[in-house]
Amino acid sequence: LSLTGAQGGHSGDDINKHRLNAVQTMARFLDGEAKNGLQLHMFHGGGKSNAIARECTAVISVPDAAGTRTRFGEFAEKVCAE
């Protein structure tokens, strides 16, 4: 799974602008999927400790790949609406 295209920014200058943090958003999805048998194999995102991450990638295995893809798409729509 990949989350890309977020605006990102500096945590000191842009934190009050309510920008999406790709790492936090991916973690939010994965936490919700844990009940569906998700196994996390790799998680990577955010290259700097003082930045709002603009992209994140996770390698997972799940018992129902099609269902996970559908839920990820629905989650993406929800996040975009936020």
ABEGO torsion letter per residue (X at the ends): XBBBGBAEEBAAAAAAAGBBBAAAAAAAAAAAAAAAGBBBABBBEEABAABBBABBBBBBBBABAAAAAAAAAAAAAAAAAX
